[in-house]
Amino acid sequence: MVRVAVLESDRCRPKDCNYVCYRFCPMVRTRVNAIEYEEGKKPRIVEALCTGCGICVKKCPFGALSIVNLPDELEEECSHRFGPNTFKLYRLPAPSPGQVLGLLGKNGIGKTTSLKILSGEIQPNLGRFNSPPSWDEVIKHFRGSALQPYFQRLSRGKLRVVHKPQYVDKIPKAVRGKVGDLLARVDERGKLSQMVEVFGLAKLLDRDIGVLSGGELQLVAIAAAMCREADVYIFDEPSSYLDVKQRLVAARAIRSLKDEGKTVIVAEHDLAVLDYLSDQICVFYGEPGVYGIVSPVYGVRVGINVYLDGYLPSDNVRFRSEPIRFPFHPPTAVWQSKEMLLWWGSMEKSYDSFKLEVEEGSLHKGEVVGILGPNGIGKTTFVKLIAGLEKPDQGEAPVTPGLEISYKPQYLSGLYEGVVEHLLREAASGEFGTSWYRTEILGPLGLEKLLDRDVSELSGGELQKVAIAICLSKKADIYLLDEPSAYLDVEERLAVARVIRRVVETREASALVVEHDVSAQDFIADRLMVFSGEPGVRGYAKTPVGLREGMNEFLSEMDVTFRRDLSTGRPRVNKLGSRLDQYQKSIGEYYYIPAKEEEEE
């Protein structure tokens, strides 16, 4: 067995623990320096001398250490490591010309590192961070695979790569000026007018980059990447900040690159979008922040199903204890027999250039109502009306006498201050230390390691999970969650859906959830509110209806149909104009229809 030891330097505080890992290490006590340190510096674990007993991991008061044992033969497939006691990546995805390769896995498992290697931003060191190999050695290491000619061309400057980064909200810090000027500068393929039309960017051309919303920045970033001339196009999480319609528009546009013989690589957490985009899938598994292993290339349906099953046949590895399954049929209308918690009448809310009209509706005990609609259509405004943060201009505000409401807003920057544990204790009151709280909230959301962290140190995904936990920790009658899946990976999104469902059922409460990920809505919602209208101009919030009726109504407006995978029940987008797409539209069933095996391929 080979050991992989990782020390999270930002969590390690040797001055506060007096090197407890060193003092309790059995090897050190027998005068074998499996852990080395210099006074005032962080310790270093010598993996070759470590026995993997795990005592130092358990003794570390800050949870800074992780040690895992892996098969010896895997060591020969190490692709990259940044330094001693850091994350280790095994293997790499192998892209093919004229194909869209999708990358699927948890956050912190090596997808972005792989994309940076394939884009040429990082040269793979094969784990030899002290004496990095030459390009010739790297090419020799990958001989016999599709990566050998790929790296040959990349190392000689004969492969041009365009990389759309993950964090588009950082673009204004690096680029300044008007959107139109930026796109004109990078329009090497003469595609500017086409991209403006496809992504609806005409109204943004005269606006400054610094004032764009997250969704607008994402569309501009995708358009800019597609305007440039390259052999390989890499898109890291292209659906972030986009609504359902924008996601499918972006997916169709990105997929069109394969028709020109381009190599396309996409890392994406929205299963429906990834399925629609990809021809092939590479699954990433391992332990986030410690090590990641890349699977062989699978067909798109098989690859996503392998990930949901949690078992990799090619490696004979089970990386999740239980498979993930989606419901094949819409939920039964049990809410009809439950007590009504909240009723609201018709309302109107107007701003300078936007007007929202709301139909009357209600919430019942034990139900989750999903909210679907384009960006800029008034979903957040409606949630604020229910929360009492906004007052309607016409109609009466929802009356909530004696009802407690807990609200997680869409934007979290600067919202919370302090240590995570203190914030959760304050929100959960006396429930924080109970076994129910640990098993139903802390455990599923993976927050145990974050309890001693300050919120200012958290990543976007970590902050999102903390905000969800704070919202659900409060004893409330109604929970309002605005885009809870932002920054989260597939498993985290489904874990959040389960937690919301369990909290609502246990407390006999109700929840309103604004969400753009159709798979996540399918997993959590009992009923749907569909918002329609013209984004940024007027919005119309319809009364909550059953999930089947709501999905049919919403998807008919999007002109999109879904089928069900027979193995996992997950929703899959039908290709526009396909036989199944035309058939489902003809019978008015846009969502709950299982496909036959031959129709799914």
Buried (B, 14 or more C-beta within 10 A) or exposed (E): EBBBBBBBEEBBEBEEBEBBBBEBBEBBEEEBEBBBBEEEEBBBBBBEBBBBBBBBBEBBEBBBBBBBEBEEEBBEBBBBBEEBBBBBBBBBBBBBEEBBBBBBBBBBBBBBBBBBBBBBEBBBBBBEEEEBBEBEEBBEBBEEEBBBEBBBEBBEEEBBBBBBBBEBBEBBEEBEEBBBEBBEEBBEBEBBEBBBEBBBBEEBBEBEBEEBEBBBBBBBBBBBBBBBEBBBBBBBBBBBBBBBBBBBBBBBBBBBBBEEEBBBBBBBBBBBBBBBBBBBBBBBBBBBBBBBBBBBBBBBBBBBBBBBBBBBEEBEBEBBEEBBEBEEEBBEEEBEEBEEBBEBBBBEBEEEEBBBBBBEBBBBBBBBBBBBBBBBBBBBBBBBBBBEBBEBEEBEBBEBEEBEBBBBBBEBEEEBEEBBBBBBBEBBEEBBEEEEBBEBBBEBBBBEBBBBBEBEEBEBBBBBBBBBBBBBBBBBBBBBBBBBBBBBBBBBBBBBBBBBBBBBEEBEBBBBBBBBBBBBBBBBBBBBBBBBBEBBEBBBBBBBBBBBBBBBBBBBBBEBBBBBBBBBBBBBBBEEEEEBBEBBBEEEBBBBBEBEEEBBE
